[in-house]
């Protein structure tokens, strides 16, 4: 698996260290990393553990899902990437994080899967693997693998508010990663729409202040030129259900919006004052 790991550097005179990446799929024709690793960069230098240096072009990125795809030169060299494990990660499973934490190249750390299906950001329709293999800035974009070197996910972030590892790391699960990467390559992945609203969960404190039952999302603000405003949402509205499903968890709204992208619309049930609309 370490043979598939790449160090990402800027392809300019500054030669800045950016993070980690890895060869994707059996043919290794592209590399995958986090969108925040390459940011707005169009070209990067990729270095493998044997010292080979490749110039890669960032051909696709999804900033919200935090995935980027880098094309590699077709120079006739056979390269083999990582293939997703046919079985999803399970609680307590030993895992290995590969990458360049703090710029320390080709590092391997070991840990266990701490949780599966953790939605870290309620605005993003992604449930991540949580694990405790040590990762740090620079690990982003590196693979998380099992004991047989099969891909379980891509390391993407550490605990919110932390600048260094505190025992909590998150990886995009291999099944989601495969869907996103293939969609980016095939240009079939619809970008997640910008809704033009900010909202927060109606927890017990908010519910008590509003004299309503807990649950749903309280709309704090609506941008005047966004989709939320066009749909008629106002600040102070409480979104109770989306797509016919009651919002029992704050992050369910993002998944409902993603599921409705093919049809182009999602039906909301909204509490405005004492009236359900």
C-alpha positions as CSV (number, residue, x, y, z in Angstrom):
1,X,0.0,0.0,0.0
2,X,2.9,2.4,0.8
3,X,4.0,2.0,-2.9
4,X,0.8,3.8,-3.9
5,X,1.3,6.7,-1.5
6,X,2.4,10.1,-2.9
7,X,3.7,13.3,-1.4
8,X,2.0,16.4,-2.9
9,X,4.1,19.5,-3.5
10,X,3.4,22.7,-5.5
11,X,4.7,22.6,-9.1
12,X,6.4,25.9,-9.0
13,X,9.6,27.6,-7.7
14,X,8.3,27.6,-4.1
15,X,8.1,23.8,-4.0
16,X,5.6,24.0,-1.1
17,X,4.6,20.8,0.8
18,X,0.8,20.4,0.4
19,X,-0.1,17.0,1.8
20,X,-0.6,13.4,0.8
21,X,-2.3,11.5,-2.1
22,X,-2.4,8.0,-3.4
23,X,-2.7,6.1,-6.7
24,X,-6.3,5.1,-7.5
25,X,-7.5,1.8,-8.8
26,X,-5.7,-1.2,-10.3
27,X,-4.4,0.8,-13.3
28,X,-3.2,3.8,-11.3
29,X,-3.9,6.3,-14.0
30,X,-5.0,9.0,-11.6
31,X,-4.3,10.0,-8.0
32,X,-6.8,11.0,-5.4
33,X,-6.4,13.5,-2.6
34,X,-8.5,16.0,-0.6
35,X,-9.7,19.1,-2.4
36,X,-8.3,21.2,0.5
37,X,-4.8,19.8,-0.2
38,X,-4.6,21.1,-3.7
39,X,-6.9,24.1,-3.0
40,X,-7.0,26.3,-6.2
41,X,-3.8,24.7,-7.7
42,X,-4.0,23.4,-11.2
43,X,-0.7,21.4,-11.3
44,X,1.2,19.6,-8.6
45,X,4.3,17.5,-8.2
46,X,3.8,14.0,-6.9
47,X,6.7,12.0,-5.3
48,X,6.5,8.3,-4.5
49,X,8.6,6.6,-1.9
50,X,11.1,5.4,-4.5
51,X,11.9,9.0,-5.5
52,X,10.0,9.1,-8.8
53,X,8.6,12.6,-9.4
54,X,5.5,13.1,-11.5
55,X,3.8,16.3,-12.7
56,X,0.1,15.9,-12.3
57,X,-2.9,18.0,-13.4
58,X,-5.9,18.5,-11.1
59,X,-8.7,17.5,-13.4
60,X,-11.7,17.6,-11.0
61,X,-12.5,18.6,-7.5
62,X,-15.5,18.7,-5.2
63,X,-14.8,21.2,-2.5
64,X,-17.8,20.4,-0.3
65,X,-17.2,16.6,-0.3
66,X,-13.4,17.5,-0.2
67,X,-12.2,15.2,-3.0
68,X,-9.9,16.0,-5.9
69,X,-8.6,13.9,-8.8
70,X,-5.2,14.3,-10.3
71,X,-4.3,13.0,-13.8
72,X,-0.9,11.4,-14.2
73,X,1.4,11.4,-17.3
74,X,0.9,8.4,-19.7
75,X,4.6,7.6,-19.8
76,X,4.3,3.8,-20.2
77,X,5.2,3.0,-16.7
78,X,3.0,0.5,-15.0
79,X,1.6,1.8,-11.7
80,X,-0.8,0.1,-9.4
81,X,-3.1,1.9,-7.1
82,X,-5.3,1.0,-4.2
83,X,-8.5,-0.9,-4.5
84,X,-11.5,-0.5,-2.2
85,X,-12.0,-3.3,0.3
86,X,-15.2,-5.3,-0.6
87,X,-16.2,-5.2,3.1
88,X,-16.8,-1.8,4.8
89,X,-14.8,-1.0,8.0
90,X,-16.3,-2.2,11.2
91,X,-16.1,-1.0,14.8
92,X,-12.8,-2.0,16.5
93,X,-11.1,-3.1,13.2
94,X,-7.3,-2.5,13.1
95,X,-6.5,0.2,10.5
96,X,-3.3,1.9,9.2
97,X,-3.0,5.5,8.1
98,X,-0.4,6.2,5.5
99,X,0.9,9.6,4.4
100,X,3.1,12.6,5.3
101,X,2.0,14.0,8.7
102,X,3.7,17.3,9.4
103,X,5.6,16.7,6.1
104,X,7.3,13.6,7.5
105,X,7.1,11.5,4.3
106,X,5.8,7.9,4.0
107,X,4.8,7.5,7.6
108,X,2.6,4.6,8.8
109,X,0.5,4.7,12.0
110,X,-1.8,2.1,13.5
111,X,-5.2,2.4,15.2
112,X,-8.7,1.1,15.5
113,X,-12.0,2.1,13.9
114,X,-13.7,4.2,16.7
115,X,-17.0,4.8,14.9
116,X,-18.6,4.2,11.5
117,X,-21.0,6.6,9.8
118,X,-20.1,9.8,11.8
119,X,-21.5,12.9,10.1
120,X,-19.0,15.6,11.3
121,X,-20.5,18.5,9.4
122,X,-24.3,18.7,9.2
123,X,-24.0,20.8,5.9
124,X,-22.2,17.9,4.1
125,X,-24.0,14.7,3.0
126,X,-21.1,12.5,4.1
127,X,-20.7,10.0,7.0
128,X,-17.1,9.5,7.8
129,X,-15.1,6.8,9.5
130,X,-13.7,7.8,12.9
131,X,-10.4,6.2,13.9
132,X,-7.5,6.7,16.3
133,X,-4.5,6.1,14.1
134,X,-2.4,9.2,14.5
135,X,-2.8,11.7,11.7
136,X,-1.7,15.4,11.6
137,X,-1.7,18.3,9.1
138,X,-0.1,16.8,6.0
139,X,-1.9,13.4,6.4
140,X,-4.9,14.7,4.5
141,X,-5.3,12.9,1.2
142,X,-3.5,9.8,2.4
143,X,-5.1,6.4,2.5
144,X,-6.5,4.4,5.4
145,X,-6.1,0.7,4.8
146,X,-6.7,-2.6,6.5
147,X,-4.1,-5.3,7.4
148,X,-4.2,-6.6,3.8
149,X,-3.5,-3.1,2.4
150,X,-7.0,-2.7,1.0
151,X,-8.5,0.7,0.9
152,X,-10.9,1.6,3.7
153,X,-11.0,5.4,3.2
154,X,-9.1,8.6,2.7
155,X,-7.9,10.5,5.8
156,X,-9.4,14.0,5.6
157,X,-9.5,15.8,8.9
158,X,-8.8,15.7,12.7
159,X,-11.1,16.7,15.5
160,X,-12.7,20.1,15.0
161,X,-10.8,22.8,16.8
162,X,-7.6,20.8,17.0
163,X,-4.4,21.7,15.2
164,X,-2.6,18.4,16.1
165,X,-3.8,14.9,16.7
166,X,-5.8,14.3,19.9
167,X,-7.0,10.7,19.2
168,X,-9.8,11.5,16.8
169,X,-9.3,11.3,13.1
170,X,-11.8,11.1,10.2
171,X,-11.6,9.4,6.8
172,X,-14.0,9.4,3.8
173,X,-15.2,5.8,3.6
174,X,-14.0,3.8,0.5
175,X,-17.6,3.3,-0.8
176,X,-18.3,7.0,-0.7
177,X,-14.9,7.8,-2.1
178,X,-15.5,5.4,-5.0
179,X,-18.8,7.0,-5.8
180,X,-17.4,10.5,-5.7
181,X,-14.2,9.8,-7.6
182,X,-15.9,7.9,-10.4
183,X,-18.6,10.6,-10.6
184,X,-15.9,13.3,-10.9
185,X,-14.0,11.4,-13.6
186,X,-17.2,10.6,-15.6
187,X,-18.6,14.1,-14.9
188,X,-21.8,12.5,-13.6
189,X,-21.5,13.8,-10.0
190,X,-23.8,16.8,-9.5
191,X,-22.2,19.4,-7.3
192,X,-24.0,19.9,-4.1
193,X,-26.1,23.1,-4.4
194,X,-25.4,26.2,-2.5
195,X,-28.7,26.9,-0.7
196,X,-28.1,30.3,0.6
197,X,-29.1,29.7,4.2
198,X,-27.6,29.2,7.6
199,X,-29.4,27.0,10.1
200,X,-28.9,25.3,13.4
201,X,-30.5,22.3,15.2
202,X,-33.5,22.8,17.3
203,X,-32.1,21.3,20.5
204,X,-33.8,21.3,23.9
205,X,-32.6,24.9,24.7
206,X,-33.7,26.3,21.4
207,X,-37.0,24.4,21.5
208,X,-37.8,25.7,25.1
209,X,-37.1,29.3,24.0
210,X,-39.4,28.9,21.0
211,X,-42.0,26.9,22.9
212,X,-41.9,24.0,20.4
213,X,-40.8,20.4,20.4
214,X,-37.1,19.6,19.8
215,X,-36.2,18.5,16.3
216,X,-35.7,20.0,12.9
217,X,-33.6,23.0,11.8
218,X,-34.0,26.6,12.7
219,X,-33.2,28.9,9.8
220,X,-31.0,31.8,11.2
221,X,-30.5,33.7,7.9
222,X,-31.4,33.6,4.3
223,X,-29.4,35.1,1.4
224,X,-31.5,37.3,-0.8
225,X,-30.3,35.8,-4.0
226,X,-30.1,32.1,-3.0
227,X,-32.2,29.0,-3.6
228,X,-33.7,29.2,0.0
229,X,-35.0,32.7,-0.6
230,X,-36.5,31.7,-4.0
231,X,-38.3,28.8,-2.3
232,X,-39.8,31.2,0.2
233,X,-37.9,30.4,3.3
234,X,-37.5,33.1,5.9
235,X,-35.3,33.6,9.0
236,X,-37.1,32.1,12.0
237,X,-38.6,29.2,10.0
238,X,-38.1,25.7,11.4
239,X,-37.6,23.0,8.7
240,X,-39.5,20.0,10.2
241,X,-39.2,17.5,7.2
242,X,-37.5,17.2,3.8
243,X,-38.5,14.9,1.0
244,X,-41.2,13.4,3.2
245,X,-38.8,12.4,5.9
246,X,-38.9,14.0,9.4
247,X,-35.6,15.6,10.3
248,X,-34.7,13.7,13.5
249,X,-31.0,14.4,13.1
250,X,-29.6,17.8,11.9
251,X,-27.6,16.3,9.1
252,X,-30.5,14.6,7.5
253,X,-31.4,17.7,5.7
254,X,-28.2,17.6,3.6
255,X,-28.8,14.0,2.6
256,X,-32.4,14.9,1.6
257,X,-31.1,17.7,-0.6
258,X,-28.6,15.4,-2.2
259,X,-31.2,12.7,-2.8
260,X,-33.4,15.2,-4.5
261,X,-30.8,16.5,-7.0
262,X,-31.9,14.2,-9.8
263,X,-35.4,15.5,-9.7
264,X,-34.2,19.1,-9.1
265,X,-36.5,19.8,-6.1
266,X,-37.2,18.7,-2.6
267,X,-40.5,19.3,-0.7
268,X,-40.1,20.9,2.8
269,X,-42.5,21.0,5.7
270,X,-41.9,24.2,7.6
271,X,-43.1,25.5,10.9
272,X,-43.6,29.3,10.7
273,X,-44.8,30.7,14.0
274,X,-47.7,28.4,14.9
275,X,-48.5,27.4,11.3
276,X,-47.2,24.4,9.4
277,X,-46.6,25.3,5.7
